């Protein structure tokens, strides 16, 4: 049972974002009862009327670097700027100063993804099969970057030598090391790869390698292989916004690197909720491609 409007909104957003799996999520998210989903966020800059000032300057860490601490969710609403169409696919032209809703994830890349022929055929077949084999639908961990364009909250915080990311989906976590270590000599493929971060001015740059080839980039079935290198450039232009420019260079699956440009918005007066897909999961065995079982 859903007991407040916060949970209703968040479960509704998830249901819209994962069509083939909405029934499972609506049942599994019911365990949000009793969590601090409306507790006030401290140290929020305010306007004269008391509302959050989301355009205030980003907070800083003790060393002067931008502070990414907070709960973040993908934001499809962007300000129309002269360069927006070169960064994100637009369904129609917009005027400067307008708010525009844009796609997130691989669907946002202007001109489409530069898929190798085999990868294009694979994605086409996966789409034709209604994404029945999507690892997400079968309760597998989602890789980064895919986590970024799913509607769950991501909590970020800094600790000595690391930036940590926690995600609501199956209590997933990610460690980005900032202590100067190199990549391991042998990288056994893992879901979100091995990540090393460094600061370039006010931009946090993350390099990730060592992905599993079983993972998908999105529900459409676009692939990622063990040859991929992902470079994320994260900035916090205002208190309320993170900007991510995510470049994927995967010569095994794509003819050239491509960049996914997206924003994340800060979520205030709320907390993460537990969403364990595997608990009493009964949907995946009923997922079939069109015509299967006839």
Backbone as CSV, one residue per row, in Angstrom:
resi,resn,N_x,N_y,N_z,CA_x,CA_y,CA_z,C_x,C_y,C_z
1,UNK,0.846,-1.193,0.000,0.000,0.000,0.000,0.877,1.237,0.000
2,UNK,0.525,2.220,-0.823,1.243,3.482,-0.886,0.554,4.463,0.041
3,UNK,1.316,5.121,0.915,0.700,5.894,1.975,0.872,7.395,1.860
4,UNK,1.678,7.893,0.925,1.776,9.343,0.800,2.069,9.739,-0.633
5,UNK,1.912,11.050,-0.917,2.034,11.530,-2.292,3.449,11.422,-2.819
6,UNK,4.450,11.503,-1.941,5.835,11.360,-2.387,6.049,9.993,-3.009
7,UNK,5.602,8.957,-2.332,5.784,7.603,-2.852,4.952,7.390,-4.110
8,UNK,3.734,7.953,-4.145,2.911,7.814,-5.339,3.599,8.412,-6.549
9,UNK,4.190,9.606,-6.368,4.872,10.254,-7.485,6.059,9.433,-7.969
10,UNK,6.880,8.960,-7.018,8.086,8.261,-7.399,7.781,6.914,-8.033
11,UNK,6.786,6.215,-7.542,6.432,4.936,-8.168,5.821,5.164,-9.543
12,UNK,5.082,6.254,-9.694,4.521,6.548,-11.008,5.593,6.859,-12.021
13,UNK,6.630,7.624,-11.603,7.731,7.940,-12.513,8.459,6.685,-12.951
14,UNK,8.676,5.774,-12.027,9.351,4.508,-12.353,8.506,3.695,-13.311
15,UNK,7.212,3.652,-13.089,6.342,2.861,-13.959,6.367,3.394,-15.378
16,UNK,6.423,4.714,-15.525,6.498,5.287,-16.870,7.834,5.001,-17.523
17,UNK,8.890,4.858,-16.720,10.225,4.691,-17.276,10.591,3.266,-17.602
18,UNK,9.855,2.288,-17.131,10.191,0.879,-17.380,8.911,0.127,-17.694
19,UNK,8.463,0.221,-18.947,7.141,-0.253,-19.326,6.978,-1.735,-19.078
20,UNK,7.930,-2.531,-19.511,7.734,-3.974,-19.414,7.858,-4.506,-18.003
21,UNK,8.323,-3.628,-17.088,8.573,-4.119,-15.738,7.801,-3.364,-14.676
22,UNK,6.803,-2.599,-15.071,6.135,-1.713,-14.127,5.384,-2.469,-13.044
23,UNK,4.816,-3.617,-13.370,4.048,-4.350,-12.370,4.937,-4.799,-11.223
24,UNK,6.120,-5.323,-11.548,7.039,-5.760,-10.507,7.429,-4.605,-9.600
25,UNK,7.747,-3.441,-10.194,8.228,-2.326,-9.403,7.140,-1.781,-8.498
26,UNK,5.914,-1.749,-8.985,4.827,-1.250,-8.159,4.626,-2.108,-6.926
27,UNK,4.928,-3.396,-7.044,4.789,-4.253,-5.866,6.010,-4.164,-4.971
28,UNK,7.209,-4.127,-5.563,8.414,-4.149,-4.743,8.652,-2.835,-4.027
29,UNK,8.144,-1.711,-4.576,8.396,-0.421,-3.954,7.538,-0.183,-2.724
30,UNK,6.628,-1.080,-2.426,5.765,-0.878,-1.272,6.521,-0.910,0.041
31,UNK,7.794,-1.330,0.021,8.556,-1.417,1.252,9.128,-0.068,1.675
32,UNK,8.663,1.022,1.050,9.120,2.342,1.451,8.490,2.797,2.755
33,UNK,7.512,2.056,3.260,6.826,2.457,4.476,7.810,2.681,5.612
34,UNK,7.649,3.787,6.315,8.429,4.021,7.500,9.762,4.697,7.260
35,UNK,10.151,4.956,6.005,11.400,5.639,5.753,11.194,7.157,5.781
36,UNK,12.296,7.910,5.906,12.220,9.361,6.105,12.067,10.075,4.760
37,UNK,10.983,9.828,4.061,10.849,10.357,2.705,10.450,11.821,2.672
38,UNK,10.145,12.439,3.799,9.789,13.856,3.806,10.641,14.660,4.785
39,UNK,11.766,14.122,5.245,12.581,14.823,6.236,13.306,15.995,5.577
40,UNK,13.298,17.182,6.198,13.876,18.378,5.555,15.373,18.236,5.281
41,UNK,15.789,18.689,4.106,17.204,18.719,3.745,17.855,19.944,4.378
42,UNK,18.974,19.782,5.084,19.620,20.944,5.711,20.441,21.750,4.710
43,UNK,20.726,22.991,5.084,21.661,23.859,4.353,21.240,24.124,2.908
44,UNK,19.937,24.278,2.698,19.432,24.588,1.366,19.336,26.109,1.215
45,UNK,19.943,26.691,0.195,19.796,28.142,-0.005,18.342,28.479,-0.331
46,UNK,17.883,29.617,0.185,16.478,29.978,0.040,16.331,31.348,-0.623
47,UNK,15.230,31.489,-1.364,14.825,32.777,-1.897,14.116,33.568,-0.802
48,UNK,13.820,34.814,-1.103,13.161,35.660,-0.113,11.814,35.105,0.318
49,UNK,11.158,34.359,-0.585,9.841,33.789,-0.263,9.942,32.439,0.450
50,UNK,11.164,32.013,0.739,11.358,30.757,1.454,11.523,29.542,0.580
51,UNK,11.307,29.679,-0.719,11.464,28.544,-1.623,12.948,28.252,-1.875
52,UNK,13.297,26.992,-2.176,14.697,26.669,-2.470,15.226,27.467,-3.654
53,UNK,16.420,27.987,-3.522,17.072,28.718,-4.600,17.947,27.741,-5.375
54,UNK,17.357,27.089,-6.360,18.071,26.049,-7.096,19.142,26.614,-8.017
55,UNK,19.094,27.922,-8.277,20.102,28.547,-9.129,21.218,29.192,-8.321
56,UNK,21.217,28.990,-7.020,22.299,29.499,-6.182,23.609,28.809,-6.545
57,UNK,24.744,29.415,-6.197,26.027,28.760,-6.494,26.133,27.392,-5.832
58,UNK,26.851,26.494,-6.496,27.054,25.159,-5.939,27.881,25.241,-4.667
59,UNK,27.572,24.411,-3.670,28.413,24.377,-2.460,29.791,23.823,-2.778
60,UNK,30.729,24.091,-1.879,32.110,23.682,-2.083,32.592,22.779,-0.949
61,UNK,33.486,21.870,-1.285,34.169,21.058,-0.285,35.228,21.911,0.421
62,UNK,35.773,21.420,1.521,36.819,22.185,2.213,38.012,22.547,1.333
63,UNK,38.308,21.718,0.307,39.441,22.022,-0.573,39.056,22.953,-1.717
64,UNK,37.802,23.426,-1.731,37.365,24.370,-2.746,36.710,23.756,-3.953
65,UNK,36.745,22.443,-4.093,36.107,21.781,-5.231,34.592,21.713,-5.027
66,UNK,33.827,21.662,-6.127,32.371,21.542,-5.987,31.986,20.298,-5.193
67,UNK,30.940,20.426,-4.416,30.452,19.342,-3.568,29.248,18.703,-4.252
68,UNK,29.319,17.401,-4.508,28.231,16.701,-5.187,27.276,16.020,-4.210
69,UNK,27.460,16.219,-2.920,26.620,15.541,-1.937,25.151,15.863,-2.175
70,UNK,24.321,14.830,-2.174,22.887,15.021,-2.327,22.242,13.834,-2.995
71,UNK,20.920,13.932,-3.128,20.133,12.937,-3.842,19.830,13.502,-5.226
72,UNK,20.092,12.718,-6.272,19.997,13.210,-7.640,19.124,12.281,-8.473
73,UNK,18.382,12.894,-9.391,17.508,12.144,-10.294,17.644,12.720,-11.700
74,UNK,17.587,11.879,-12.739,17.686,12.404,-14.102,16.635,13.468,-14.373
75,UNK,17.049,14.503,-15.105,16.167,15.630,-15.419,16.071,15.779,-16.926
76,UNK,14.882,15.587,-17.461,14.684,15.705,-18.906,14.355,17.129,-19.332
77,UNK,14.114,18.027,-18.396,13.774,19.408,-18.734,15.051,20.236,-18.799
78,UNK,15.321,20.833,-19.946,16.539,21.616,-20.149,16.187,23.036,-20.577
79,UNK,17.101,23.955,-20.300,16.981,25.312,-20.817,17.420,25.315,-22.273
80,UNK,16.639,25.956,-23.123,17.006,26.057,-24.541,18.144,27.063,-24.680
81,UNK,19.284,26.583,-25.092,20.459,27.415,-25.328,20.892,27.254,-26.784
82,UNK,21.687,28.194,-27.304,22.075,28.096,-28.718,22.769,26.790,-29.090
83,UNK,23.463,26.160,-28.122,24.200,24.947,-28.443,23.465,23.667,-28.059
84,UNK,22.225,23.774,-27.559,21.547,22.583,-27.044,21.353,21.524,-28.118
85,UNK,20.987,21.923,-29.328,20.724,20.950,-30.396,21.981,20.182,-30.791
86,UNK,23.156,20.734,-30.522,24.393,20.025,-30.830,24.764,19.040,-29.733
87,UNK,24.112,19.161,-28.572,24.430,18.304,-27.429,23.366,17.241,-27.188
88,UNK,22.103,17.569,-27.508,20.978,16.689,-27.219,20.034,16.701,-28.417
89,UNK,19.511,15.530,-28.776,18.553,15.454,-29.870,17.250,16.155,-29.486
90,UNK,16.818,17.092,-30.334,15.571,17.816,-30.117,14.517,17.310,-31.088
91,UNK,13.289,17.130,-30.616,12.209,16.718,-31.513,11.720,17.875,-32.365
92,UNK,11.934,19.109,-31.896,11.606,20.295,-32.682,12.465,21.449,-32.177
93,UNK,12.702,22.455,-33.023,13.535,23.580,-32.591,12.909,24.298,-31.399
94,UNK,13.755,24.900,-30.590,13.260,25.669,-29.450,13.849,27.067,-29.497
95,UNK,13.226,27.961,-28.739,13.669,29.346,-28.683,14.459,29.585,-27.406
96,UNK,15.449,30.449,-27.500,16.303,30.734,-26.361,15.476,31.153,-25.154
97,UNK,15.778,30.571,-24.016,15.052,30.891,-22.786,13.896,29.961,-22.491
98,UNK,13.459,29.177,-23.482,12.370,28.226,-23.258,12.855,27.013,-22.464
99,UNK,11.911,26.360,-21.830,12.165,25.059,-21.234,11.748,23.997,-22.245
100,UNK,12.569,22.980,-22.415,12.274,21.948,-23.399,12.517,20.585,-22.764
101,UNK,11.650,19.629,-23.082,11.803,18.258,-22.599,12.567,17.456,-23.645
102,UNK,13.623,16.791,-23.213,14.507,16.078,-24.131,14.623,14.624,-23.700
103,UNK,15.057,13.741,-24.593,15.314,12.354,-24.191,16.532,12.276,-23.286
104,UNK,16.634,11.198,-22.542,17.839,10.891,-21.782,18.451,9.608,-22.312
105,UNK,19.724,9.435,-22.075,20.381,8.198,-22.470,20.748,8.172,-23.939
106,UNK,21.007,6.983,-24.488,21.420,6.863,-25.895,20.440,7.498,-26.880
107,UNK,19.160,7.518,-26.545,18.178,8.132,-27.450,18.381,9.629,-27.608
108,UNK,19.197,10.241,-26.754,19.396,11.686,-26.807,20.535,12.102,-27.736
109,UNK,21.319,11.147,-28.233,22.495,11.493,-29.031,22.068,12.068,-30.381
110,UNK,22.469,13.294,-30.706,22.098,13.871,-32.011,22.586,12.997,-33.161
111,UNK,21.693,12.682,-34.083,22.050,11.861,-35.229,22.026,10.372,-34.969
112,UNK,21.778,9.969,-33.725,21.710,8.547,-33.399,23.064,7.953,-33.080
113,UNK,23.062,6.736,-32.583,24.299,6.069,-32.195,25.049,5.540,-33.419
114,UNK,26.378,5.651,-33.436,27.181,5.156,-34.569,27.477,3.662,-34.420
115,UNK,26.456,2.850,-34.536,26.576,1.421,-34.296,27.333,0.699,-35.416
116,UNK,28.175,-0.272,-35.020,28.706,-1.214,-35.987,27.535,-2.038,-36.541
117,UNK,27.643,-2.568,-37.774,26.517,-3.301,-38.364,25.991,-4.425,-37.473
118,UNK,26.879,-5.214,-36.860,26.405,-6.317,-36.019,25.670,-5.803,-34.798
119,UNK,26.148,-4.672,-34.237,25.512,-4.104,-33.054,24.151,-3.513,-33.395
120,UNK,24.041,-2.905,-34.578,22.752,-2.365,-35.004,21.737,-3.489,-35.183
121,UNK,22.176,-4.606,-35.749,21.273,-5.738,-35.942,20.862,-6.328,-34.593
122,UNK,21.802,-6.401,-33.661,21.481,-6.925,-32.338,20.448,-6.044,-31.630
123,UNK,20.648,-4.729,-31.658,19.701,-3.820,-31.020,18.326,-3.896,-31.692
124,UNK,18.324,-4.049,-33.011,17.059,-4.183,-33.730,16.311,-5.433,-33.292
125,UNK,17.035,-6.542,-33.140,16.393,-7.788,-32.724,15.893,-7.698,-31.290
126,UNK,16.675,-7.102,-30.421,16.248,-6.957,-29.027,14.980,-6.110,-28.927
127,UNK,14.903,-5.055,-29.718,13.695,-4.225,-29.721,12.509,-5.006,-30.257
128,UNK,12.736,-5.764,-31.330,11.652,-6.575,-31.896,11.156,-7.614,-30.895
129,UNK,12.029,-8.078,-30.032,11.661,-9.059,-28.998,11.064,-8.406,-27.757
130,UNK,10.755,-7.098,-27.857,10.175,-6.352,-26.734,11.096,-6.366,-25.513
131,UNK,12.388,-6.416,-25.773,13.400,-6.362,-24.715,13.192,-7.428,-23.643
132,UNK,12.714,-8.592,-24.054,12.406,-9.658,-23.092,13.648,-10.154,-22.357
133,UNK,14.825,-10.013,-22.977,16.051,-10.495,-22.349,16.846,-9.389,-21.662
134,UNK,16.245,-8.254,-21.511,16.908,-7.133,-20.849,17.339,-7.550,-19.441
135,UNK,18.623,-7.437,-19.106,19.053,-7.813,-17.750,18.317,-7.054,-16.655
136,UNK,17.912,-5.827,-16.933,17.160,-5.052,-15.932,15.841,-5.740,-15.602
137,UNK,15.173,-6.249,-16.614,13.897,-6.930,-16.395,14.066,-8.213,-15.587
138,UNK,15.276,-8.718,-15.556,15.550,-9.974,-14.850,16.327,-9.732,-13.549
139,UNK,16.214,-8.503,-13.059,16.718,-8.135,-11.729,18.232,-8.125,-11.621
140,UNK,18.945,-8.054,-12.743,20.398,-7.926,-12.694,20.778,-6.487,-12.351
141,UNK,21.964,-6.271,-11.799,22.410,-4.889,-11.575,22.494,-4.132,-12.889
142,UNK,22.168,-2.869,-12.862,22.353,-2.007,-14.034,23.763,-1.427,-14.001
143,UNK,24.377,-1.324,-15.178,25.709,-0.728,-15.206,25.612,0.794,-15.182
144,UNK,26.696,1.428,-14.773,26.863,2.836,-15.110,27.499,2.838,-16.484
145,UNK,26.897,3.511,-17.439,26.051,4.685,-17.311,24.542,4.449,-17.255
146,UNK,24.050,3.247,-17.505,22.601,3.081,-17.625,21.852,3.554,-16.384
147,UNK,22.448,3.396,-15.219,21.813,3.857,-13.987,21.404,5.316,-14.099
148,UNK,22.192,6.111,-14.819,21.926,7.546,-14.882,20.596,7.885,-15.538
149,UNK,20.115,7.088,-16.492,18.865,7.465,-17.143,17.665,6.638,-16.703
150,UNK,17.836,5.876,-15.641,16.681,5.285,-14.974,16.200,6.246,-13.882
151,UNK,14.922,6.193,-13.509,14.363,7.249,-12.653,14.664,7.130,-11.178
152,UNK,15.447,6.144,-10.763,15.755,6.012,-9.347,16.673,7.129,-8.872
153,UNK,16.696,7.322,-7.554,17.601,8.297,-6.960,19.011,7.721,-6.871
154,UNK,19.994,8.592,-7.065,21.388,8.277,-6.790,21.883,9.218,-5.703
155,UNK,22.463,8.666,-4.662,23.053,9.468,-3.597,24.560,9.520,-3.807
156,UNK,25.107,10.729,-3.827,26.544,10.902,-3.996,27.121,11.531,-2.732
157,UNK,28.312,11.085,-2.363,29.017,11.750,-1.278,30.504,11.453,-1.378
158,UNK,31.280,12.372,-0.832,32.728,12.298,-0.898,33.280,11.730,0.410
159,UNK,34.230,10.814,0.288,35.008,10.346,1.424,36.468,10.408,0.998
160,UNK,37.404,10.396,1.928,38.815,10.478,1.523,39.191,9.405,0.503
161,UNK,39.651,9.863,-0.648,40.109,8.938,-1.677,39.044,8.383,-2.593
162,UNK,37.774,8.770,-2.395,36.707,8.199,-3.223,35.530,9.168,-3.360
163,UNK,34.821,9.052,-4.484,33.454,9.534,-4.604,32.576,8.292,-4.638
164,UNK,31.588,8.222,-3.768,30.699,7.069,-3.701,29.340,7.422,-4.280
165,UNK,28.749,6.473,-5.010,27.398,6.600,-5.535,26.576,5.418,-5.045
166,UNK,25.453,5.703,-4.434,24.512,4.676,-4.004,23.224,4.862,-4.787
167,UNK,22.664,3.758,-5.278,21.441,3.823,-6.062,20.369,2.952,-5.433
168,UNK,19.114,3.344,-5.606,18.001,2.643,-4.973,17.789,1.228,-5.515
169,UNK,18.141,1.012,-6.780,17.853,-0.267,-7.427,18.734,-1.365,-6.849
170,UNK,18.146,-2.288,-6.111,18.872,-3.418,-5.529,20.084,-2.994,-4.697
171,UNK,19.971,-1.818,-4.046,21.045,-1.313,-3.178,22.391,-1.275,-3.911
172,UNK,22.384,-0.829,-5.148,23.586,-0.826,-5.970,24.535,0.286,-5.535
173,UNK,25.839,0.040,-5.639,26.826,1.044,-5.273,27.914,1.126,-6.329
174,UNK,28.616,2.253,-6.297,29.738,2.461,-7.212,30.829,3.232,-6.469
175,UNK,32.078,2.845,-6.672,33.217,3.503,-6.057,34.089,4.117,-7.148
176,UNK,34.324,5.428,-7.058,35.228,6.119,-7.977,36.439,6.559,-7.172
177,UNK,37.576,5.957,-7.431,38.761,6.199,-6.619,39.484,7.465,-7.073
178,UNK,39.862,8.281,-6.091,40.550,9.543,-6.362,41.897,9.600,-5.652
179,UNK,42.418,8.449,-5.246,43.662,8.405,-4.471,44.905,8.213,-5.327
180,UNK,44.752,8.334,-6.657,45.902,8.259,-7.544,46.267,6.868,-8.006
181,UNK,45.494,5.865,-7.640,45.823,4.495,-8.044,45.653,4.311,-9.549
182,UNK,46.423,3.398,-10.168,46.213,3.054,-11.577,45.120,1.998,-11.691
183,UNK,44.738,1.690,-12.926,43.817,0.579,-13.134,44.520,-0.738,-12.779
184,UNK,43.751,-1.722,-12.314,44.372,-3.025,-12.024,45.011,-3.616,-13.274
185,UNK,46.074,-4.377,-13.076,46.733,-5.024,-14.212,45.791,-5.990,-14.900
186,UNK,44.989,-6.704,-14.114,43.980,-7.599,-14.675,42.614,-7.131,-14.195
187,UNK,41.731,-6.805,-15.139,40.395,-6.341,-14.795,39.366,-7.383,-15.213
188,UNK,38.938,-8.184,-14.259,37.853,-9.112,-14.540,36.602,-8.302,-14.830
189,UNK,35.908,-8.530,-15.951,34.742,-7.708,-16.285,33.690,-7.714,-15.172
190,UNK,33.250,-6.518,-14.784,32.217,-6.373,-13.766,31.144,-5.419,-14.277
191,UNK,30.015,-5.360,-13.575,28.846,-4.656,-14.085,29.143,-3.207,-14.452
192,UNK,29.706,-2.442,-13.537,29.945,-1.022,-13.799,31.407,-0.700,-14.051
193,UNK,32.236,-1.702,-14.224,33.629,-1.472,-14.537,34.431,-0.934,-13.355
194,UNK,35.658,-0.539,-13.641,36.598,0.003,-12.659,36.752,1.488,-12.945
195,UNK,36.564,2.339,-11.925,36.490,3.782,-12.137,37.558,4.536,-11.354
196,UNK,38.228,5.445,-12.053,39.229,6.324,-11.457,38.827,7.763,-11.763
197,UNK,38.835,8.627,-10.751,38.426,10.008,-10.937,39.529,10.994,-10.597
198,UNK,39.441,12.178,-11.205,40.368,13.271,-10.911,39.657,14.590,-11.223
199,UNK,40.144,15.659,-10.610,39.598,16.982,-10.854,40.399,17.704,-11.925
200,UNK,39.690,18.322,-12.859,40.277,19.256,-13.819,39.570,20.581,-13.599
201,UNK,40.142,21.430,-12.765,39.443,22.644,-12.361,38.220,22.266,-11.546
202,UNK,37.046,22.752,-11.958,35.791,22.432,-11.275,35.057,21.261,-11.927
203,UNK,35.713,20.556,-12.832,35.106,19.407,-13.515,35.696,18.120,-12.952
204,UNK,34.810,17.208,-12.552,35.256,15.904,-12.068,35.235,14.939,-13.238
205,UNK,36.383,14.365,-13.556,36.533,13.504,-14.726,36.725,12.066,-14.254
206,UNK,35.852,11.174,-14.716,35.895,9.767,-14.336,36.203,8.942,-15.575
207,UNK,37.193,8.061,-15.482,37.500,7.110,-16.550,37.164,5.708,-16.040
208,UNK,36.384,4.981,-16.841,35.923,3.643,-16.435,36.216,2.634,-17.538
209,UNK,36.737,1.476,-17.129,37.010,0.366,-18.040,36.594,-0.927,-17.361
210,UNK,36.566,-2.011,-18.151,36.321,-3.330,-17.573,34.854,-3.709,-17.463
211,UNK,34.050,-3.383,-18.486,32.620,-3.681,-18.456,32.325,-5.131,-18.842
212,UNK,31.194,-5.621,-18.364,30.670,-6.922,-18.797,29.904,-6.756,-20.106
213,UNK,30.079,-7.691,-21.028,29.382,-7.593,-22.306,27.920,-8.013,-22.212
214,UNK,27.521,-8.603,-21.095,26.118,-9.021,-20.957,25.179,-7.852,-20.697
215,UNK,25.737,-6.681,-20.385,24.898,-5.535,-20.016,24.396,-4.783,-21.236
216,UNK,23.258,-4.099,-21.059,22.675,-3.249,-22.098,22.845,-1.796,-21.695
217,UNK,22.942,-0.915,-22.706,22.979,0.516,-22.419,21.597,1.086,-22.131
218,UNK,20.566,0.449,-22.668,19.212,0.980,-22.514,18.205,-0.110,-22.835
219,UNK,16.926,0.208,-22.684,15.866,-0.761,-22.952,15.819,-1.163,-24.417
220,UNK,16.297,-0.292,-25.312,16.321,-0.613,-26.740,17.334,-1.699,-27.075
221,UNK,18.238,-2.015,-26.142,19.174,-3.107,-26.374,20.481,-2.711,-27.008
222,UNK,20.819,-1.426,-27.001,22.129,-1.029,-27.511,23.214,-1.618,-26.610
223,UNK,24.265,-2.182,-27.211,25.235,-2.943,-26.415,26.369,-2.095,-25.864
224,UNK,27.093,-2.689,-24.930,28.387,-2.184,-24.485,29.276,-3.415,-24.327
225,UNK,30.548,-3.299,-24.707,31.424,-4.471,-24.704,32.599,-4.264,-23.752
226,UNK,33.408,-5.314,-23.623,34.565,-5.234,-22.741,35.671,-4.354,-23.310
227,UNK,35.491,-3.874,-24.545,36.467,-2.958,-25.138,36.151,-1.496,-24.819
228,UNK,35.060,-1.240,-24.117,34.595,0.130,-23.904,35.423,0.869,-22.853
229,UNK,35.631,2.143,-23.116,36.124,3.097,-22.124,35.091,4.212,-22.015
230,UNK,34.655,4.478,-20.791,33.682,5.546,-20.557,34.375,6.685,-19.824
231,UNK,34.175,7.903,-20.332,34.713,9.096,-19.697,33.560,10.017,-19.336
232,UNK,33.419,10.269,-18.051,32.367,11.166,-17.572,32.995,12.473,-17.121
233,UNK,32.393,13.576,-17.525,32.811,14.903,-17.088,31.612,15.515,-16.356
234,UNK,31.735,15.639,-15.035,30.621,16.072,-14.196,30.910,17.453,-13.629
235,UNK,29.958,18.362,-13.799,30.043,19.695,-13.221,28.763,19.973,-12.454
236,UNK,28.850,20.928,-11.532,27.669,21.374,-10.796,27.526,22.877,-11.016
237,UNK,26.861,23.269,-12.097,26.783,24.704,-12.429,25.983,25.513,-11.423
238,UNK,25.003,24.880,-10.770,24.194,25.560,-9.762,23.926,24.593,-8.618
239,UNK,23.331,25.113,-7.550,22.997,24.258,-6.420,22.113,23.096,-6.846
240,UNK,21.168,23.334,-7.747,20.154,22.334,-8.066,20.450,21.425,-9.233
241,UNK,21.613,21.577,-9.892,21.855,20.850,-11.142,23.252,20.251,-11.197
242,UNK,23.310,19.007,-11.653,24.558,18.404,-12.114,24.475,18.263,-13.626
243,UNK,25.548,18.551,-14.324,25.624,18.261,-15.755,26.634,17.148,-15.969
244,UNK,26.230,16.154,-16.765,27.090,15.023,-17.082,27.281,14.948,-18.586
245,UNK,28.524,14.952,-19.019,28.861,14.672,-20.413,29.561,13.317,-20.417
246,UNK,28.854,12.284,-20.908,29.297,10.900,-20.796,29.737,10.421,-22.185
247,UNK,31.027,10.237,-22.370,31.552,9.802,-23.664,31.900,8.320,-23.598
248,UNK,31.365,7.563,-24.534,31.623,6.120,-24.611,32.415,5.833,-25.880
249,UNK,33.569,5.258,-25.696,34.446,4.859,-26.798,34.532,3.339,-26.766
250,UNK,33.776,2.693,-27.633,33.688,1.229,-27.659,33.872,0.771,-29.105
251,UNK,35.124,0.626,-29.553,35.370,0.321,-30.964,34.842,-1.031,-31.412
252,UNK,34.557,-1.918,-30.476,34.010,-3.214,-30.859,32.548,-3.093,-31.305
253,UNK,31.799,-2.157,-30.739,30.362,-2.044,-31.016,29.978,-0.787,-31.777
254,UNK,30.856,0.231,-31.795,30.506,1.522,-32.403,31.626,1.999,-33.317
255,UNK,31.266,2.737,-34.359,32.248,3.169,-35.343,33.077,4.357,-34.866
256,UNK,32.587,5.059,-33.849,33.318,6.201,-33.290,32.760,6.494,-31.897
257,UNK,33.496,7.241,-31.076,32.957,7.608,-29.757,31.719,8.494,-29.896
258,UNK,30.869,8.453,-28.895,29.695,9.332,-28.859,29.507,9.827,-27.436
259,UNK,28.832,10.970,-27.308,28.652,11.608,-26.013,27.177,11.783,-25.686
260,UNK,26.809,11.395,-24.486,25.459,11.587,-23.959,25.528,12.744,-22.966
261,UNK,24.834,13.822,-23.275,24.830,15.005,-22.425,23.507,15.052,-21.671
262,UNK,23.573,15.128,-20.345,22.340,15.104,-19.564,22.513,15.899,-18.276
263,UNK,21.383,16.272,-17.693,21.364,16.924,-16.392,20.733,16.004,-15.364
264,UNK,21.132,16.197,-14.127,20.455,15.581,-12.999,20.003,16.708,-12.070
265,UNK,18.841,16.533,-11.454,18.295,17.557,-10.564,18.360,17.067,-9.123
266,UNK,18.580,18.006,-8.214,18.661,17.644,-6.808,17.260,17.409,-6.273
267,UNK,17.121,16.425,-5.417,15.842,16.091,-4.808,15.924,16.440,-3.322
268,UNK,15.057,17.332,-2.875,15.107,17.867,-1.520,14.026,17.256,-0.641
269,UNK,14.267,17.304,0.652,13.294,16.871,1.660,12.813,15.446,1.401
270,UNK,13.738,14.573,1.102,13.391,13.187,0.797,14.589,12.309,1.099
271,UNK,14.415,11.009,0.925,15.482,10.048,1.126,15.349,8.961,0.074
272,UNK,16.387,8.147,-0.042,16.306,6.975,-0.895,15.359,5.954,-0.276
273,UNK,14.732,5.147,-1.139,13.879,4.068,-0.663,14.422,2.740,-1.185
274,UNK,14.174,1.688,-0.442,14.630,0.368,-0.858,13.750,-0.154,-1.992
275,UNK,14.394,-0.668,-3.030,13.659,-1.275,-4.136,14.409,-2.534,-4.560
276,UNK,14.025,-3.649,-3.963,14.704,-4.913,-4.242,13.889,-5.709,-5.250
277,UNK,14.386,-5.745,-6.463,13.688,-6.413,-7.553,13.524,-7.907,-7.304
278,UNK,14.511,-8.532,-6.703,14.508,-9.990,-6.589,13.478,-10.519,-5.595
279,UNK,12.970,-9.672,-4.730,12.058,-10.151,-3.704,10.724,-10.595,-4.325
280,UNK,10.474,-11.884,-4.297,9.216,-12.448,-4.802,9.006,-12.163,-6.291
281,UNK,10.108,-12.082,-7.055,10.007,-11.748,-8.478,9.417,-12.917,-9.269
282,UNK,8.365,-12.650,-10.028,7.695,-13.697,-10.801,7.418,-13.276,-12.248
283,UNK,7.917,-12.109,-12.653,7.591,-11.580,-13.974,8.462,-12.147,-15.086
284,UNK,9.777,-12.306,-14.842,10.694,-12.557,-15.945,10.383,-13.848,-16.698
285,UNK,9.869,-14.865,-16.021,9.572,-16.125,-16.704,8.389,-15.970,-17.653
286,UNK,7.655,-14.867,-17.551,6.487,-14.649,-18.414,6.765,-13.674,-19.554
287,UNK,8.012,-13.258,-19.710,8.364,-12.325,-20.776,8.701,-13.103,-22.043
288,UNK,7.981,-12.820,-23.117,8.174,-13.542,-24.382,8.255,-12.532,-25.521
289,UNK,8.948,-12.942,-26.580,8.950,-12.168,-27.814,7.613,-12.352,-28.526
290,UNK,7.255,-11.418,-29.427,5.996,-11.579,-30.168,5.968,-12.907,-30.922
291,UNK,4.892,-13.610,-30.799,4.705,-14.897,-31.477,5.262,-16.076,-30.740
292,UNK,5.993,-15.848,-29.657,6.570,-16.972,-28.909,5.463,-17.748,-28.204
293,UNK,5.593,-19.040,-28.192,4.643,-19.885,-27.477,3.402,-20.254,-28.253
294,UNK,3.312,-19.759,-29.499,2.122,-20.093,-30.309,2.228,-21.522,-30.825
